[in-house]
Amino acid sequence: MSISMPLNVTNLIQAYFQILEGKIPTNIALQPIMNLTNSTILGYEALARWSSFSPMEIISLAYNYKGLERLESLIVEAILQSRCHIPGPLFINVHPSIANPDLWSVFRGRNVVLEITEVEAIYWEGVLRLRDMGFPLALDDLGTGYATFDTLLQLRPEYFKLDKVLTQSIHVKARNSLLTAMVDHARRLGSKVIAEGIETKEQWHAAQEAGCHFGQGFFLGKPQVFKRNRAIMRNDEQEDKEAALNGQVV
């Protein structure tokens, strides 16, 4: 479907079609995932960005308008431009409908973890296809999906990504108990736990004390749009962050 419109659009649906046509570029932002034991970076999550438009709204439109495969192909192309510049594992979100599992085959053997989120019903045939390709999997936003525990039992992911609803809960005693229980369950399965949505030092300490292996959130590092002329490597800002996490004066 081709619609000719000016680039300066305010309507979300118009923007969606311009994205599919390439008139609004697909950019990739990278957010670090931190090792909570030694404050080093495990890897990065790749997040699609389209100007000032909400990624979740664009992806939802793609699902509703049957354009998800085209949108994901644009995301794959954008990630491929940055992959060789990013150290460590790269975590990439895959819509649970898995419109075309073979689309992700370009990342085989490239240290990529595919994240499955329960925003819609999971297409299990597609998940098994990703498994057959050898991808490690992460169950994203654990604690918010409508069939979370059934999915957890079936998927047996390499990583649990605990939703920010748990990480940021004000019910501290119950939160800490659940964090500890999830870490214990993950260890029994041979999985690792990533606490998402860490935005304060207290939340970081809670995740660390519960035994969460890794963390992600604004306190540990905000998403930054990837630019090929700016290497994603250790820099002064990251050194300051690691010093702060280790209790040093910065």
Residue pairs with C-beta under 8 A, 6 or more apart in sequence:
1 17
1 20
2 21
3 14
3 17
3 18
3 21
5 14
5 17
5 18
5 23
7 18
7 23
7 24
9 15
9 18
12 53
12 54
12 57
12 58
12 61
13 61
15 24
15 50
15 51
15 53
15 58
16 58
16 61
16 62
16 65
16 67
18 24
19 26
19 50
19 53
19 58
19 71
19 74
20 62
20 67
20 70
20 71
20 74
22 74
24 50
24 51
24 53
25 50
26 48
26 49
26 50
26 74
26 75
26 77
26 78
27 48
27 49
27 50
27 78
27 225
27 226
28 46
28 47
28 48
28 49
28 75
28 78
28 79
28 81
28 82
28 225
28 226
29 46
29 47
29 48
29 49
29 223
29 224
29 225
29 226
30 44
30 45
30 46
30 47
30 82
30 86
30 223
30 224
30 226
30 232
31 44
31 45
31 47
31 216
31 221
31 222
31 223
31 224
32 41
32 42
32 43
32 44
32 216
32 220
32 221
32 238
33 41
33 42
33 43
33 44
33 45
33 91
33 194
33 214
33 215
33 216
34 40
34 41
34 42
34 214
34 215
34 216
34 220
34 221
34 245
35 41
35 42
35 213
35 214
36 195
36 204
36 207
36 208
36 212
36 213
36 214
36 215
37 208
37 213
39 241
39 242
39 245
39 246
40 242
41 87
41 88
41 221
41 234
41 238
42 88
42 89
42 214
43 86
43 87
43 88
43 89
43 90
43 91
43 111
43 113
44 86
44 88
44 89
44 90
44 91
44 232
45 90
45 91
45 92
45 93
45 115
45 216
45 223
46 75
46 79
46 82
46 90
46 91
46 92
46 93
47 55
47 93
47 223
48 55
48 58
48 59
48 75
48 78
49 55
49 223
49 225
50 58
58 71
59 68
59 71
59 95
61 67
62 68
62 70
62 71
63 95
63 97
63 120
68 95
68 97
68 99
69 99
69 100
69 103
72 94
72 95
72 99
72 100
72 103
73 103
75 92
76 103
76 104
76 106
76 107
79 90
79 92
79 107
80 106
81 228
82 226
82 228
82 232
83 90
83 107
83 110
83 112
85 226
85 228
85 231
85 232
86 226
86 232
87 232
87 233
88 111
89 111
89 112
89 113
90 107
90 110
90 111
90 112
90 113
91 112
91 113
91 114
91 115
91 138
91 159
92 104
92 107
92 112
92 113
92 114
92 115
93 114
93 115
93 117
93 140
94 104
94 114
94 115
94 116
94 130
95 117
95 119
95 120
96 116
96 117
96 118
96 119
96 120
96 121
96 122
96 123
97 120
97 121
97 123
97 126
98 122
98 123
98 126
98 127
98 129
98 130
101 126
101 129
101 130
101 133
102 129
104 114
104 130
104 133
104 135
105 133
107 114
107 135
108 133
108 134
108 135
109 134
112 135
113 135
113 136
113 137
113 138
113 158
113 159
114 130
114 135
114 136
114 137
114 138
115 137
115 138
115 139
115 140
115 159
115 161
116 122
116 127
116 137
116 138
116 139
116 140
116 151
116 155
116 157
117 140
117 141
117 145
118 141
118 144
118 145
118 146
118 147
118 148
118 151
119 145
121 147
122 147
122 151
124 154
127 137
127 155
130 137
131 137
136 157
136 158
136 159
137 155
137 157
137 158
137 159
138 157
138 158
138 159
138 160
138 161
138 194
139 151
139 152
139 155
139 157
139 159
139 160
139 161
140 161
141 161
141 163
141 196
142 148
142 152
142 160
142 161
142 162
142 163
142 182
143 162
143 163
143 165
143 166
144 163
144 165
145 151
152 160
156 189
156 191
157 191
158 191
158 192
159 191
159 192
159 193
159 194
160 182
160 186
160 191
160 192
160 193
160 194
161 194
161 196
161 216
162 179
162 182
162 193
162 194
162 195
162 196
162 212
163 196
163 197
164 196
164 197
164 217
165 197
166 175
166 178
166 179
166 195
167 175
167 179
167 195
167 196
167 197
167 198
167 203
167 206
167 207
167 217
168 197
168 199
168 203
169 175
172 206
175 206
176 206
176 209
176 210
179 195
179 206
179 207
179 210
179 211
179 212
180 210
180 211
182 193
183 193
183 210
183 211
183 212
183 213
184 211
186 192
186 193
192 213
192 214
193 211
193 212
193 213
193 214
194 212
194 213
194 214
194 215
194 216
195 203
195 207
195 212
195 214
195 215
195 216
195 217
196 215
196 216
196 217
197 203
197 216
197 217
198 204
198 207
198 215
198 216
198 217
198 218
198 219
198 220
199 217
199 218
199 219
200 219
201 219
203 217
203 219
204 215
204 219
204 220
204 245
207 215
208 215
220 241
220 245
221 238
221 241
226 232
240 250
243 249
243 250
244 250
